[in-house]
Amino acid sequence: MSIHLLKRRIPRGGELLPVIGLGTWQSFDKEPSEELSKVLATFYEGGGKLIDSSPMYGKSEETVGSLIATRRKDFFVATKVWTRGEKQGFAQMEESFRKLQTRKVDLMQIHNLVDWRIHLHTLRMMKEQGRIRYIGVTHYAPSSFGELTLAIRDRAVDFVQLPYSAFTRTAEDGILAEAADRGVAVIVNRPFEEGALLRRLRAKALPTVAAELGCFSWAELLLKFILARPEVTCVIPATSNPVHMREILRAGTGRLPDERERESIAMAARG
């Protein structure tokens, strides 16, 4: 599969990261399988690197760890801490290292800001020790953008993960600009509103802007809408289907929409 993914620099460090990542919520909460192995092979062959997981995602960490064990260096592995208390947080992260079969995680994030001030202290130490490369904070709800903003103003935070889509555009009201001003990379979750947006649009014809952008599906169009924002470093749709993975990867290639085209996409998605 010949795909040349767009890459963007992580502000702190300058490392290039492909703009299409892979989320694992629900999609990888199962035993390793040939189908999931094909998803990861398609992702890698298409130029993808960032795989995002969490202890909250059931078996996802363990399944990912098993499937990439022999090629760990091919991927940018991100996971999260999702518990309260310094001791409990450290223990949970050690368990994540075990499940992922790695001694080092590229990005450790504080999931949904749970006890984030306590965990930031631990993550700083782990970064100094070389156990993690980057520190992040996440949330799934725009109502938490105020607290997310407080967290990214802490100079220790390298990444913020937040929801953003053509339907839910709250991130445009300030947090994307705040992240850019602070030199914080942005990972976008819920680009399809947990699949609800795609299900609603499934029977609707693509708008004319799709042809202008070389898009053959709503998934591609919705992802290009997000990636057109320069503050976005990477978007992480989840899938357990290799065919869908190819479709998702195409969104990270070719021309991105200008502002007029973005508004056309948003209007079509909301209408």
C-alpha atoms as an extended CHARMM CRD file, in Angstrom:
* protein
*
       271  EXT
         1         1  MET       CA              0.0000000000        0.0000000000        0.0000000000  PROA      1               0.0000000000
         2         2  SER       CA              1.6470000000        3.2060000000       -1.1910000000  PROA      2               0.0000000000
         3         3  ILE       CA              0.5960000000        6.0030000000        1.1600000000  PROA      3               0.0000000000
         4         4  HSD       CA              2.6610000000        9.0150000000        2.1430000000  PROA      4               0.0000000000
         5         5  LEU       CA              1.1870000000       10.3570000000        5.3420000000  PROA      5               0.0000000000
         6         6  LEU       CA              1.4810000000       13.9890000000        6.2590000000  PROA      6               0.0000000000
         7         7  LYS       CA              3.6810000000       14.4670000000        9.3390000000  PROA      7               0.0000000000
         8         8  ARG       CA              3.7700000000       17.2330000000       11.9050000000  PROA      8               0.0000000000
         9         9  ARG       CA              6.3950000000       18.1830000000       14.4530000000  PROA      9               0.0000000000
        10        10  ILE       CA              5.9030000000       17.6090000000       18.1420000000  PROA      10              0.0000000000
        11        11  PRO       CA              6.5410000000       21.1550000000       19.4330000000  PROA      11              0.0000000000
        12        12  ARG       CA              8.7980000000       20.0380000000       22.2800000000  PROA      12              0.0000000000
        13        13  GLY       CA             11.6510000000       18.1700000000       20.6820000000  PROA      13              0.0000000000
        14        14  GLY       CA             10.8170000000       18.6050000000       17.0190000000  PROA      14              0.0000000000
        15        15  GLU       CA             10.1630000000       14.9220000000       16.3420000000  PROA      15              0.0000000000
        16        16  LEU       CA              7.9630000000       14.2680000000       13.3040000000  PROA      16              0.0000000000
        17        17  LEU       CA              4.7480000000       12.3200000000       13.9190000000  PROA      17              0.0000000000
        18        18  PRO       CA              2.3320000000       11.0130000000       11.2560000000  PROA      18              0.0000000000
        19        19  VAL       CA             -1.0070000000       12.8170000000       11.5000000000  PROA      19              0.0000000000
        20        20  ILE       CA             -3.0700000000        9.6060000000       11.5440000000  PROA      20              0.0000000000
        21        21  GLY       CA             -2.8300000000        7.5530000000       14.7220000000  PROA      21              0.0000000000
        22        22  LEU       CA             -4.8000000000        4.5710000000       16.0030000000  PROA      22              0.0000000000
        23        23  GLY       CA             -7.1640000000        4.6090000000       18.9610000000  PROA      23              0.0000000000
        24        24  THR       CA             -7.9350000000        1.3150000000       20.7160000000  PROA      24              0.0000000000
        25        25  TRP       CA            -11.0040000000        2.0310000000       22.8460000000  PROA      25              0.0000000000
        26        26  GLN       CA            -13.4500000000       -0.8590000000       22.3080000000  PROA      26              0.0000000000
        27        27  SER       CA            -11.7680000000       -1.8660000000       19.0300000000  PROA      27              0.0000000000
        28        28  PHE       CA             -8.8510000000       -3.6730000000       20.7430000000  PROA      28              0.0000000000
        29        29  ASP       CA            -10.6610000000       -4.7830000000       23.9090000000  PROA      29              0.0000000000
        30        30  LYS       CA            -10.4570000000       -8.4340000000       22.8430000000  PROA      30              0.0000000000
        31        31  GLU       CA             -7.9710000000      -11.2510000000       22.4340000000  PROA      31              0.0000000000
        32        32  PRO       CA             -5.2620000000      -10.8440000000       19.7680000000  PROA      32              0.0000000000
        33        33  SER       CA             -6.5220000000      -12.0280000000       16.3810000000  PROA      33              0.0000000000
        34        34  GLU       CA             -5.5320000000      -12.2340000000       12.7340000000  PROA      34              0.0000000000
        35        35  GLU       CA             -7.9340000000       -9.3790000000       11.9880000000  PROA      35              0.0000000000
        36        36  LEU       CA             -6.3270000000       -7.0590000000       14.5540000000  PROA      36              0.0000000000
        37        37  SER       CA             -2.8960000000       -8.0970000000       13.3360000000  PROA      37              0.0000000000
        38        38  LYS       CA             -3.9610000000       -7.0200000000        9.8320000000  PROA      38              0.0000000000
        39        39  VAL       CA             -5.1700000000       -3.6900000000       11.1850000000  PROA      39              0.0000000000
        40        40  LEU       CA             -1.7540000000       -3.0170000000       12.7290000000  PROA      40              0.0000000000
        41        41  ALA       CA              0.0740000000       -4.2280000000        9.6100000000  PROA      41              0.0000000000
        42        42  THR       CA             -2.0670000000       -1.9380000000        7.4340000000  PROA      42              0.0000000000
        43        43  PHE       CA             -1.4950000000        0.9440000000        9.8480000000  PROA      43              0.0000000000
        44        44  TYR       CA              2.2780000000        0.4590000000        9.8570000000  PROA      44              0.0000000000
        45        45  GLU       CA              2.5930000000       -0.1290000000        6.1120000000  PROA      45              0.0000000000
        46        46  GLY       CA              0.5400000000        3.0130000000        5.5390000000  PROA      46              0.0000000000
        47        47  GLY       CA              2.9740000000        5.0840000000        7.5970000000  PROA      47              0.0000000000
        48        48  GLY       CA              1.1730000000        5.1830000000       10.9410000000  PROA      48              0.0000000000
        49        49  LYS       CA              3.0390000000        5.2220000000       14.2520000000  PROA      49              0.0000000000
        50        50  LEU       CA              1.0310000000        6.4520000000       17.2550000000  PROA      50              0.0000000000
        51        51  ILE       CA             -1.1030000000        3.8160000000       19.0210000000  PROA      51              0.0000000000
        52        52  ASP       CA             -3.1530000000        5.1280000000       21.9390000000  PROA      52              0.0000000000
        53        53  SER       CA             -4.4520000000        2.9480000000       24.7750000000  PROA      53              0.0000000000
        54        54  SER       CA             -5.4160000000        3.0770000000       28.4590000000  PROA      54              0.0000000000
        55        55  PRO       CA             -6.0150000000        0.8020000000       31.4620000000  PROA      55              0.0000000000
        56        56  MET       CA             -9.6440000000        1.9060000000       31.0520000000  PROA      56              0.0000000000
        57        57  TYR       CA             -9.8390000000        0.0990000000       27.6970000000  PROA      57              0.0000000000
        58        58  GLY       CA            -10.1550000000       -3.4440000000       29.0260000000  PROA      58              0.0000000000
        59        59  LYS       CA             -7.7500000000       -5.8250000000       27.2680000000  PROA      59              0.0000000000
        60        60  SER       CA             -6.4740000000       -3.2190000000       24.8190000000  PROA      60              0.0000000000
        61        61  GLU       CA             -3.0330000000       -2.6480000000       26.3730000000  PROA      61              0.0000000000
        62        62  GLU       CA             -2.3360000000       -6.3650000000       26.6310000000  PROA      62              0.0000000000
        63        63  THR       CA             -3.5760000000       -7.0410000000       23.1040000000  PROA      63              0.0000000000
        64        64  VAL       CA             -1.5180000000       -4.2170000000       21.6230000000  PROA      64              0.0000000000
        65        65  GLY       CA              1.5390000000       -5.3450000000       23.5790000000  PROA      65              0.0000000000
        66        66  SER       CA              1.1980000000       -8.8870000000       22.2710000000  PROA      66              0.0000000000
        67        67  LEU       CA              0.7070000000       -7.8340000000       18.6470000000  PROA      67              0.0000000000
        68        68  ILE       CA              3.6510000000       -5.3920000000       18.5070000000  PROA      68              0.0000000000
        69        69  ALA       CA              6.0490000000       -7.2720000000       20.8010000000  PROA      69              0.0000000000
        70        70  THR       CA              8.5050000000       -8.1180000000       18.0150000000  PROA      70              0.0000000000
        71        71  ARG       CA              8.4000000000       -4.6370000000       16.4530000000  PROA      71              0.0000000000
        72        72  ARG       CA              7.9600000000       -2.2670000000       19.3650000000  PROA      72              0.0000000000
        73        73  LYS       CA             10.3790000000        0.2740000000       17.8650000000  PROA      73              0.0000000000
        74        74  ASP       CA              8.1440000000        0.6780000000       14.8200000000  PROA      74              0.0000000000
        75        75  PHE       CA              5.4620000000        2.4150000000       16.8750000000  PROA      75              0.0000000000
        76        76  PHE       CA              4.9270000000        5.4720000000       19.0500000000  PROA      76              0.0000000000
        77        77  VAL       CA              3.1660000000        3.9150000000       22.0520000000  PROA      77              0.0000000000
        78        78  ALA       CA              0.8710000000        6.0820000000       24.1590000000  PROA      78              0.0000000000
        79        79  THR       CA             -1.1080000000        4.9960000000       27.1930000000  PROA      79              0.0000000000
        80        80  LYS       CA             -2.5410000000        6.5440000000       30.3330000000  PROA      80              0.0000000000
        81        81  VAL       CA             -2.7950000000        6.5120000000       34.1040000000  PROA      81              0.0000000000
        82        82  TRP       CA             -6.3760000000        6.3100000000       35.3210000000  PROA      82              0.0000000000
        83        83  THR       CA             -6.5680000000        6.0730000000       39.1030000000  PROA      83              0.0000000000
        84        84  ARG       CA             -6.2100000000        8.1910000000       42.2380000000  PROA      84              0.0000000000
        85        85  GLY       CA             -3.1960000000        8.4960000000       44.5080000000  PROA      85              0.0000000000
        86        86  GLU       CA              0.5450000000        8.5380000000       43.8960000000  PROA      86              0.0000000000
        87        87  LYS       CA              1.1570000000        4.9280000000       44.9470000000  PROA      87              0.0000000000
        88        88  GLN       CA             -1.8160000000        3.5680000000       42.9990000000  PROA      88              0.0000000000
        89        89  GLY       CA             -0.8340000000        5.5990000000       39.9350000000  PROA      89              0.0000000000
        90        90  PHE       CA              2.7240000000        4.2990000000       39.9580000000  PROA      90              0.0000000000
        91        91  ALA       CA              1.5080000000        0.7020000000       40.3570000000  PROA      91              0.0000000000
        92        92  GLN       CA             -0.9670000000        1.0720000000       37.4930000000  PROA      92              0.0000000000
        93        93  MET       CA              1.6990000000        2.4630000000       35.1870000000  PROA      93              0.0000000000
        94        94  GLU       CA              4.0490000000       -0.3990000000       36.0250000000  PROA      94              0.0000000000
        95        95  GLU       CA              1.2360000000       -2.7790000000       35.0930000000  PROA      95              0.0000000000
        96        96  SER       CA              0.8180000000       -0.9430000000       31.7870000000  PROA      96              0.0000000000
        97        97  PHE       CA              4.5130000000       -1.4120000000       31.0350000000  PROA      97              0.0000000000
        98        98  ARG       CA              4.0850000000       -5.1280000000       31.6990000000  PROA      98              0.0000000000
        99        99  LYS       CA              0.9880000000       -5.4690000000       29.5160000000  PROA      99              0.0000000000
       100       100  LEU       CA              2.5490000000       -3.4940000000       26.6850000000  PROA      100             0.0000000000
       101       101  GLN       CA              5.7090000000       -5.6010000000       26.9830000000  PROA      101             0.0000000000
       102       102  THR       CA              7.9440000000       -2.5600000000       27.0000000000  PROA      102             0.0000000000
       103       103  ARG       CA             10.3710000000       -0.8650000000       29.3660000000  PROA      103             0.0000000000
       104       104  LYS       CA              9.6750000000        2.5680000000       27.9190000000  PROA      104             0.0000000000
       105       105  VAL       CA              6.4880000000        4.3360000000       26.8160000000  PROA      105             0.0000000000
       106       106  ASP       CA              6.6430000000        7.1880000000       24.3350000000  PROA      106             0.0000000000
       107       107  LEU       CA              3.7210000000        9.0970000000       25.8600000000  PROA      107             0.0000000000
       108       108  MET       CA              2.1040000000        8.6600000000       29.2780000000  PROA      108             0.0000000000
       109       109  GLN       CA             -1.1030000000       10.6440000000       29.7180000000  PROA      109             0.0000000000
       110       110  ILE       CA             -3.2870000000       11.4190000000       32.7070000000  PROA      110             0.0000000000
       111       111  HSD       CA             -6.6420000000        9.9860000000       31.6680000000  PROA      111             0.0000000000
       112       112  ASN       CA             -9.6010000000       12.3630000000       32.0240000000  PROA      112             0.0000000000
       113       113  LEU       CA             -7.5010000000       14.5210000000       34.3730000000  PROA      113             0.0000000000
       114       114  VAL       CA             -8.0160000000       12.0640000000       37.2480000000  PROA      114             0.0000000000
       115       115  ASP       CA             -5.8250000000       13.3200000000       40.1340000000  PROA      115             0.0000000000
       116       116  TRP       CA             -3.6990000000       15.1400000000       37.5450000000  PROA      116             0.0000000000
       117       117  ARG       CA             -1.7150000000       17.3220000000       39.9170000000  PROA      117             0.0000000000
       118       118  ILE       CA             -0.5190000000       14.2700000000       41.8760000000  PROA      118             0.0000000000
       119       119  HSD       CA              0.3100000000       12.2550000000       38.7620000000  PROA      119             0.0000000000
       120       120  LEU       CA              2.2080000000       15.1110000000       37.0960000000  PROA      120             0.0000000000
       121       121  HSD       CA              4.7780000000       14.9020000000       39.8730000000  PROA      121             0.0000000000
       122       122  THR       CA              5.2450000000       11.1620000000       39.2600000000  PROA      122             0.0000000000
       123       123  LEU       CA              5.4000000000       11.6070000000       35.4810000000  PROA      123             0.0000000000
       124       124  ARG       CA              8.0900000000       14.2670000000       35.7840000000  PROA      124             0.0000000000
       125       125  MET       CA             10.2440000000       11.8330000000       37.7400000000  PROA      125             0.0000000000
       126       126  MET       CA              9.6010000000        8.9980000000       35.2970000000  PROA      126             0.0000000000
       127       127  LYS       CA             10.5350000000       11.2530000000       32.3930000000  PROA      127             0.0000000000
       128       128  GLU       CA             13.7930000000       12.2000000000       34.0950000000  PROA      128             0.0000000000
       129       129  GLN       CA             14.4830000000        8.4780000000       34.5980000000  PROA      129             0.0000000000
       130       130  GLY       CA             13.8880000000        7.7580000000       30.9190000000  PROA      130             0.0000000000
       131       131  ARG       CA             10.8150000000        5.5630000000       31.5060000000  PROA      131             0.0000000000
       132       132  ILE       CA              8.6000000000        7.8690000000       29.4250000000  PROA      132             0.0000000000
       133       133  ARG       CA              9.4530000000       10.3280000000       26.6780000000  PROA      133             0.0000000000
       134       134  TYR       CA              6.4820000000       12.7090000000       26.8000000000  PROA      134             0.0000000000
       135       135  ILE       CA              3.8160000000       13.7140000000       29.3350000000  PROA      135             0.0000000000
       136       136  GLY       CA              0.1870000000       14.3330000000       28.4210000000  PROA      136             0.0000000000
       137       137  VAL       CA             -3.2700000000       15.0800000000       29.8000000000  PROA      137             0.0000000000
       138       138  THR       CA             -6.5830000000       13.9920000000       28.2860000000  PROA      138             0.0000000000
       139       139  HSD       CA            -10.3190000000       14.3970000000       28.4440000000  PROA      139             0.0000000000
       140       140  TYR       CA            -13.2830000000       13.3080000000       26.3400000000  PROA      140             0.0000000000
       141       141  ALA       CA            -15.6570000000       16.1620000000       27.2200000000  PROA      141             0.0000000000
       142       142  PRO       CA            -15.5590000000       19.8130000000       26.0720000000  PROA      142             0.0000000000
       143       143  SER       CA            -16.9900000000       20.7820000000       29.4780000000  PROA      143             0.0000000000
       144       144  SER       CA            -13.5310000000       19.9930000000       30.9180000000  PROA      144             0.0000000000
       145       145  PHE       CA            -11.6010000000       22.2970000000       28.5880000000  PROA      145             0.0000000000
       146       146  GLY       CA            -11.1860000000       24.8530000000       31.3690000000  PROA      146             0.0000000000
       147       147  GLU       CA             -9.3420000000       22.3830000000       33.5690000000  PROA      147             0.0000000000
       148       148  LEU       CA             -7.4260000000       20.9810000000       30.5880000000  PROA      148             0.0000000000
       149       149  THR       CA             -6.2320000000       24.5060000000       29.8960000000  PROA      149             0.0000000000
       150       150  LEU       CA             -4.9790000000       24.8280000000       33.4730000000  PROA      150             0.0000000000
       151       151  ALA       CA             -3.0580000000       21.5810000000       33.0550000000  PROA      151             0.0000000000
       152       152  ILE       CA             -1.3960000000       22.5300000000       29.7740000000  PROA      152             0.0000000000
       153       153  ARG       CA             -0.2330000000       25.7790000000       31.2980000000  PROA      153             0.0000000000
       154       154  ASP       CA              2.0130000000       23.6140000000       33.4640000000  PROA      154             0.0000000000
       155       155  ARG       CA              5.3280000000       23.5110000000       31.6240000000  PROA      155             0.0000000000
       156       156  ALA       CA              5.6400000000       19.7530000000       32.2250000000  PROA      156             0.0000000000
       157       157  VAL       CA              2.8500000000       18.8740000000       29.7850000000  PROA      157             0.0000000000
       158       158  ASP       CA              3.9630000000       17.9890000000       26.2430000000  PROA      158             0.0000000000
       159       159  PHE       CA              0.6470000000       16.7150000000       24.8180000000  PROA      159             0.0000000000
       160       160  VAL       CA             -3.0480000000       17.3440000000       25.2950000000  PROA      160             0.0000000000
       161       161  GLN       CA             -5.6900000000       14.9250000000       24.0140000000  PROA      161             0.0000000000
       162       162  LEU       CA             -9.1920000000       16.2930000000       23.4590000000  PROA      162             0.0000000000
       163       163  PRO       CA            -12.4320000000       15.7860000000       21.4890000000  PROA      163             0.0000000000
       164       164  TYR       CA            -12.9310000000       17.6520000000       18.2490000000  PROA      164             0.0000000000
       165       165  SER       CA            -15.0570000000       16.9830000000       15.1720000000  PROA      165             0.0000000000
       166       166  ALA       CA            -16.9690000000       18.6920000000       12.3940000000  PROA      166             0.0000000000
       167       167  PHE       CA            -20.0110000000       18.4060000000       14.6510000000  PROA      167             0.0000000000
       168       168  THR       CA            -18.4310000000       19.3610000000       18.0110000000  PROA      168             0.0000000000
       169       169  ARG       CA            -16.1950000000       22.3830000000       17.4060000000  PROA      169             0.0000000000
       170       170  THR       CA            -15.7890000000       23.6970000000       20.9580000000  PROA      170             0.0000000000
       171       171  ALA       CA            -12.0120000000       23.2330000000       20.7670000000  PROA      171             0.0000000000
       172       172  GLU       CA            -11.8740000000       26.0840000000       18.2590000000  PROA      172             0.0000000000
       173       173  ASP       CA            -13.0030000000       28.5170000000       20.9470000000  PROA      173             0.0000000000
       174       174  GLY       CA             -9.5880000000       28.7510000000       22.5620000000  PROA      174             0.0000000000
       175       175  ILE       CA             -7.9300000000       25.5400000000       23.7050000000  PROA      175             0.0000000000
       176       176  LEU       CA             -6.3180000000       24.7970000000       20.3230000000  PROA      176             0.0000000000
       177       177  ALA       CA             -4.7380000000       28.2490000000       20.2900000000  PROA      177             0.0000000000
       178       178  GLU       CA             -3.6880000000       27.8540000000       23.9290000000  PROA      178             0.0000000000
       179       179  ALA       CA             -1.9370000000       24.5770000000       23.1350000000  PROA      179             0.0000000000
       180       180  ALA       CA             -0.1320000000       26.1320000000       20.1790000000  PROA      180             0.0000000000
       181       181  ASP       CA              0.9570000000       29.1290000000       22.2630000000  PROA      181             0.0000000000
       182       182  ARG       CA              2.2960000000       26.8130000000       24.9880000000  PROA      182             0.0000000000
       183       183  GLY       CA              4.1170000000       24.5000000000       22.5750000000  PROA      183             0.0000000000
       184       184  VAL       CA              1.8390000000       21.5590000000       23.4320000000  PROA      184             0.0000000000
       185       185  ALA       CA              1.0770000000       18.8870000000       20.8280000000  PROA      185             0.0000000000
       186       186  VAL       CA             -2.6110000000       18.0940000000       20.2310000000  PROA      186             0.0000000000
       187       187  ILE       CA             -4.0910000000       14.6210000000       19.8110000000  PROA      187             0.0000000000
       188       188  VAL       CA             -7.7340000000       14.5970000000       18.7220000000  PROA      188             0.0000000000
       189       189  ASN       CA            -10.0540000000       11.8710000000       20.0000000000  PROA      189             0.0000000000
       190       190  ARG       CA            -13.7060000000       11.1190000000       19.1160000000  PROA      190             0.0000000000
       191       191  PRO       CA            -13.4020000000       12.4510000000       15.5140000000  PROA      191             0.0000000000
       192       192  PHE       CA            -16.5300000000       10.4870000000       14.5550000000  PROA      192             0.0000000000
       193       193  GLU       CA            -18.4010000000       11.0740000000       17.8430000000  PROA      193             0.0000000000
       194       194  GLU       CA            -17.8270000000        7.4160000000       18.8050000000  PROA      194             0.0000000000
       195       195  GLY       CA            -19.1830000000        6.3750000000       15.4050000000  PROA      195             0.0000000000
       196       196  ALA       CA            -22.5030000000        8.2050000000       15.7940000000  PROA      196             0.0000000000
       197       197  LEU       CA            -21.5670000000       10.8330000000       13.1950000000  PROA      197             0.0000000000
       198       198  LEU       CA            -20.6770000000        8.2290000000       10.5710000000  PROA      198             0.0000000000
       199       199  ARG       CA            -23.8340000000        6.2530000000       11.2530000000  PROA      199             0.0000000000
       200       200  ARG       CA            -25.9510000000        9.3640000000       10.8200000000  PROA      200             0.0000000000
       201       201  LEU       CA            -24.2200000000       10.3220000000        7.5830000000  PROA      201             0.0000000000
       202       202  ARG       CA            -23.9980000000        6.8210000000        6.0900000000  PROA      202             0.0000000000
       203       203  ALA       CA            -26.9880000000        7.2370000000        3.7720000000  PROA      203             0.0000000000
       204       204  LYS       CA            -26.2430000000       10.8720000000        2.9080000000  PROA      204             0.0000000000
       205       205  ALA       CA            -24.4780000000       11.7480000000       -0.3470000000  PROA      205             0.0000000000
       206       206  LEU       CA            -21.0390000000       13.3230000000       -0.0450000000  PROA      206             0.0000000000
       207       207  PRO       CA            -20.9440000000       17.0830000000       -0.6220000000  PROA      207             0.0000000000
       208       208  THR       CA            -19.2110000000       18.4320000000       -3.7290000000  PROA      208             0.0000000000
       209       209  VAL       CA            -16.1960000000       19.4480000000       -1.6530000000  PROA      209             0.0000000000
       210       210  ALA       CA            -15.3460000000       15.7420000000       -1.2590000000  PROA      210             0.0000000000
       211       211  ALA       CA            -14.4750000000       15.4200000000       -4.9500000000  PROA      211             0.0000000000
       212       212  GLU       CA            -12.4160000000       18.6210000000       -4.7750000000  PROA      212             0.0000000000
       213       213  LEU       CA            -10.3610000000       17.0530000000       -1.9830000000  PROA      213             0.0000000000
       214       214  GLY       CA            -10.1640000000       13.5780000000       -3.5330000000  PROA      214             0.0000000000
       215       215  CYS       CA            -12.2170000000       11.9970000000       -0.7500000000  PROA      215             0.0000000000
       216       216  PHE       CA            -14.3230000000        8.9060000000       -1.3570000000  PROA      216             0.0000000000
       217       217  SER       CA            -15.9650000000        8.5930000000        2.0580000000  PROA      217             0.0000000000
       218       218  TRP       CA            -17.3580000000       10.6010000000        4.9600000000  PROA      218             0.0000000000
       219       219  ALA       CA            -14.6000000000        9.2220000000        7.1930000000  PROA      219             0.0000000000
       220       220  GLU       CA            -11.8850000000       10.7410000000        5.0070000000  PROA      220             0.0000000000
       221       221  LEU       CA            -13.7280000000       14.0490000000        4.7450000000  PROA      221             0.0000000000
       222       222  LEU       CA            -14.3480000000       14.3530000000        8.4910000000  PROA      222             0.0000000000
       223       223  LEU       CA            -10.7190000000       13.5940000000        9.3040000000  PROA      223             0.0000000000
       224       224  LYS       CA             -9.4320000000       16.1140000000        6.7610000000  PROA      224             0.0000000000
       225       225  PHE       CA            -11.6810000000       18.7190000000        8.3960000000  PROA      225             0.0000000000
       226       226  ILE       CA             -9.8020000000       18.1380000000       11.6770000000  PROA      226             0.0000000000
       227       227  LEU       CA             -6.3260000000       17.9330000000       10.1680000000  PROA      227             0.0000000000
       228       228  ALA       CA             -6.7890000000       21.2530000000        8.3820000000  PROA      228             0.0000000000
       229       229  ARG       CA             -6.2620000000       22.9030000000       11.7630000000  PROA      229             0.0000000000
       230       230  PRO       CA             -2.4640000000       23.3790000000       12.0260000000  PROA      230             0.0000000000
       231       231  GLU       CA             -2.5880000000       23.0540000000       15.8320000000  PROA      231             0.0000000000
       232       232  VAL       CA             -3.6070000000       19.3910000000       15.4960000000  PROA      232             0.0000000000
       233       233  THR       CA             -0.6330000000       17.0490000000       15.6360000000  PROA      233             0.0000000000
       234       234  CYS       CA             -2.4560000000       13.7340000000       15.2710000000  PROA      234             0.0000000000
       235       235  VAL       CA             -5.9940000000       12.3260000000       15.1940000000  PROA      235             0.0000000000
       236       236  ILE       CA             -6.7340000000        8.8450000000       16.5810000000  PROA      236             0.0000000000
       237       237  PRO       CA             -9.8300000000        7.1650000000       15.1470000000  PROA      237             0.0000000000
       238       238  ALA       CA            -10.3720000000        3.6120000000       16.3940000000  PROA      238             0.0000000000
       239       239  THR       CA            -11.0580000000        0.6180000000       14.1690000000  PROA      239             0.0000000000
       240       240  SER       CA            -10.7530000000       -3.1630000000       14.2090000000  PROA      240             0.0000000000
       241       241  ASN       CA            -11.3160000000       -3.4160000000       10.4430000000  PROA      241             0.0000000000
       242       242  PRO       CA             -8.3160000000       -3.4160000000        8.0370000000  PROA      242             0.0000000000
       243       243  VAL       CA            -10.4440000000       -2.0130000000        5.1890000000  PROA      243             0.0000000000
       244       244  HSD       CA            -11.5440000000        0.8940000000        7.3640000000  PROA      244             0.0000000000
       245       245  MET       CA             -7.9150000000        1.3890000000        8.3930000000  PROA      245             0.0000000000
       246       246  ARG       CA             -6.9250000000        1.9580000000        4.7620000000  PROA      246             0.0000000000
       247       247  GLU       CA             -9.7630000000        4.4370000000        4.3660000000  PROA      247             0.0000000000
       248       248  ILE       CA             -8.6890000000        6.3080000000        7.5000000000  PROA      248             0.0000000000
       249       249  LEU       CA             -5.0680000000        6.4910000000        6.3570000000  PROA      249             0.0000000000
       250       250  ARG       CA             -6.0460000000        8.1330000000        3.0590000000  PROA      250             0.0000000000
       251       251  ALA       CA             -7.3130000000       11.1200000000        5.0320000000  PROA      251             0.0000000000
       252       252  GLY       CA             -3.7300000000       11.9160000000        6.0100000000  PROA      252             0.0000000000
       253       253  THR       CA             -2.6220000000       12.3090000000        2.3940000000  PROA      253             0.0000000000
       254       254  GLY       CA             -3.1540000000       14.8850000000       -0.3140000000  PROA      254             0.0000000000
       255       255  ARG       CA             -4.5270000000       18.3760000000        0.0280000000  PROA      255             0.0000000000
       256       256  LEU       CA             -6.2600000000       19.5920000000        3.1810000000  PROA      256             0.0000000000
       257       257  PRO       CA             -9.3440000000       21.8390000000        3.0090000000  PROA      257             0.0000000000
       258       258  ASP       CA             -9.1270000000       25.5950000000        3.2130000000  PROA      258             0.0000000000
       259       259  GLU       CA            -11.4820000000       27.5650000000        5.4850000000  PROA      259             0.0000000000
       260       260  ARG       CA            -14.2670000000       27.7610000000        2.9080000000  PROA      260             0.0000000000
       261       261  GLU       CA            -14.0930000000       24.0160000000        2.3420000000  PROA      261             0.0000000000
       262       262  ARG       CA            -13.9950000000       23.3170000000        6.0590000000  PROA      262             0.0000000000
       263       263  GLU       CA            -17.1960000000       25.2650000000        6.5650000000  PROA      263             0.0000000000
       264       264  SER       CA            -18.8090000000       23.3260000000        3.7090000000  PROA      264             0.0000000000
       265       265  ILE       CA            -17.8450000000       20.0530000000        5.3920000000  PROA      265             0.0000000000
       266       266  ALA       CA            -19.1800000000       21.2110000000        8.7580000000  PROA      266             0.0000000000
       267       267  MET       CA            -22.4650000000       22.3880000000        7.2610000000  PROA      267             0.0000000000
       268       268  ALA       CA            -22.9310000000       19.0800000000        5.4580000000  PROA      268             0.0000000000
       269       269  ALA       CA            -22.0870000000       17.0820000000        8.5850000000  PROA      269             0.0000000000
       270       270  ARG       CA            -24.4730000000       19.0530000000       10.7650000000  PROA      270             0.0000000000
       271       271  GLY       CA            -27.2290000000       19.3420000000        8.1970000000  PROA      271             0.0000000000
